[in-house]
Amino acid sequence: MPDPVAVNSMFARIANRYDLANHLLSGGLDIWWRRRLLKAVRRNSPHDVLDLATGSGDVAFTLSRGLPAGTTILGMDFCQPMLDQANLKKAALPIDRQASLTFRQGDGLALPLADASFDAVTISFGLRNMADRHRSLTEMRRILRPGGRMFVLEFSQPQAWVRPLYFFYLRKILPRIAGAVTGDYAAYVYLNETIEQFPDRAALAGEISAAGFSHVSATGLTFGTVALHEAVR
C-alpha cells in the first residue's frame, strides 16, 4: 500500500502544475469522466456532498456547477498545497457560488467528520493512494446517512485488446510527458505503478461490499481504463 508521507510530499511537489498535467495526459478525457460522475450523483439529489481526496478541487467544482442551488459541497484532502490551489480557483468564482463550496484538510483514513452527516461521498482517482483502502471505505460509509451513496471514480484494468498499448503508454510515455510538464518524473512513475497494481472492477466491487456497502455497481469507461463504482450505505 502507498506510504502516506511520500504521497503527501509527491502531491505537494506537483500541485501547481497538477491540473495541466491531468488534462494533457488524459487527452481531455478527465473532463468527460467528471461529467459522468456528476450525472450519477445528480440522479440521487443529495443535499450534502463530500468530495474526498479533492486535490485541486476539479470534481468539487464540477459538482458545484452541476448540482442544484442549495447543495453544500465539502472538498477534503490531506495535502495542503493541493487545497491551496483549490482555494485559489474558488476565489475566482461568483460570490453566490462560493458560499456552498468549502475546502478543508483531512485524512481519508480518519475523517474529521461526524457520523451520518452526508448524503453522498465522491472520490476520484484517490482511492488507490490510500494506505488502507478498507479503512478508507469504512470511513466513507461511516459519514454517510442511511441510504446515502458513495461514488468511486478510479483507474481500472482495461479490456484485453487495449492493454498492451495502454501499459506501454503508462510505462514509457506518460512519465516523460508529465516529467516535462511538472518537473517531477518520479511522481508519474508512481502513478503508472499504482494503476497497474489496482484491482479490476469486480475485485474492487468485492472490497466495497466487504466494507459494508450494498447495491454495488460498476461501469467501465474508456475501454475499461477507468471505472465508476456506486454503492449504498
N, C-alpha and C positions, 0 to 999 in steps of 0.2 A: 504494500500500500504506500501511497505517496507520503513523504515527510512534510508535515505542515509548515515547519520553519523554512524549508527550502522552497516550498511552493509559494509561500508569502513573499519571500525575497525575490523570487523569479517574477511574480506579477508586479511587484513594486518597480522592478527594473524596466519593464516594458510598458508601464501604464500609459505614458504619454503618446505612444505610437500603437496602442493596442487596437483601437477601432480601425485605423487604416490597414493594419495587417490583416484583421479579420475579413474586411471587405475584399481586399486584394486576393488573399489566399483561397477564399471560397468562391471567387468569381461573382460576388454579389449574392450568392445563394443564401447567405446568412439572413438577408432581409426577408426572403421568401419563407425561410424556416420560422422566423419570428412571427410572420403573419399567420402561418398555420397554427402556431401556438396560441396566438391571440384569438383566432376563430374558435378553437376548442374551449378556451377559458370563457369567452363571451357567451357561449351556449348555456353556461351554468349561472350566469347573472350574479357573480359574487359581489359582496359589498366591501369586504376587507381582504386584500390580497398581499401575500408576502412573496417577493421575488428574491429567493436565496441565491447566494453566490452571484450577486447582481453585477459585480465588476464595475465597468464604467457606465452601467445603467441602461444599455440599449434595450433590453427586454422590458424594464420598468417604464421607459419612455414609450415603447410600443403599446404597452397596456394602458398607460395614461391617455394616449391619443385615441385608443380604440374602444375603451370601456365607457359606460355611461357616466355622465357627470355625477359626482357624489361618491363614486368608488374610491376608497382610500387604498393607496399602494405604498408599501414599505419595501425599499430595496436594502438588502443586508449583505455585507461581505466582511471578511476578516482582514482584508488588505486595504489599509487607509489610503495609500496613493491612488488606488483604483477608485475609491469613493470620492477622492478629491476631484478626479476627472468627471465623475457623475455630477457632483455639485456644481462644477463649472458649467456643464451643459444645462443643468436645471436653472441656473441664473439667467440663461438666455430665453427661458420660456415666458409666456404671458403670465402676469401675476395670478390670474384666476386658476391657471393650471398648476402653478407651483404649490398651491395650498394643499392639494390632495396627494402629493408625492413627496415622500421623505426618504432620506438615506441615513443608515445607521450601521456602525461597526458591530459585528457579532460573529461568533464561531458556530459553524453549522453542526458541530458535534455537541454543543451545549448552548442552545439558542436562549438568549436573554429575554424570553417572551413567555407570557402566561399560557397555561393550558387552554385549549379550545378557544383561541382568540382570533382565528382567521377562517374565512370561508374557502380560500384557495391558496395553495402554495405552488410556485413555479420554480424550477431550477434548470438552467440552460447551460449545457457544456461545463457544468461544475461538479456533478456527482462523481465523476472519475477522479477529481482532485481531492476528494475527501479521504482522510487517513483511515476511516472506518465507515464504509458505506452503510452497513446495517444500523449503526448508531445514528448516522445522519438521517436515514429513512425513518427510524423510530422517533427522532426528534421532530421531523416534519409531521408525522402522524399526531404527535402529542399536541402540537399547537393548532391543529385543525379542529373545527367544530364537528360534531357528529353529522355525517353526510357531506362534509367538506371534501374537496378534491385536490389531489396532487397531480402536477403535470411535470414530467421529466423529458426535456429535450436534450438529447445526447448523441454523440457519435456512437455508431454501432458497427457490426460486421457486415460488409457489403455482399451483394449477390456474387456467386462464384465466378461468373464470367467477367466481372469487372475488377475482381480482387487483385490480380497481378499488376494491372495498370495503376490501380488506386494505391497499393502499397509502395510501388516504385515512386509515385508522386510524393507520398508521405516521407519516405526514407531519403530520397535523393534530391528532390526539387524543392519541396516546401521549406526545409530548414535553410536552404541557401537564399531563397527569396526573402523569407522572414528575417534572416540574419542581416540582410542588406537594408531592410526597412526599419528594423528595431535596433540593430546593433547587438543583438543577443542571439547568436546561433544556437547556443545550448538550450535555451528555453524552448525552442521548437523541435529540437531532438527529443526533449522530454515529451512534448505534445504528441509526436508520432508514436512514441513508445507506449504512452498511456492509451492511445486509441487502439493500437494493435492488441493490447492486453485486456481491453474492456469486454465484458460479456456481450453475447449477442442478444437479440430481442427476447428470446424465450428464457434465457438464463437470468436476465435482469428482471423479467416479469416474475420469475420464481423468487428472486430476492425481495422484490416489493411485496409479494404475498407473505413471505416469511416475516416481514416487518409488521404484519397485522392488517394490511390493506385488503380490500375486497374489490370485485369488479375490475380487475386489472386488464387493460387492453394495450396493444402496441401497434403502431402504424409505421411502416418503413417509408422513408423519404429519400429521394435522390439515389436510386438503385440500392437502397439499404444502408448507405453510408451513415445516415442519421436516422434516429427513431424517436417518435413521440409516444411516451407511455402515459397513460391516465389511470388513476386509481382512486378509490373512495375510502374515506375513513368510516 
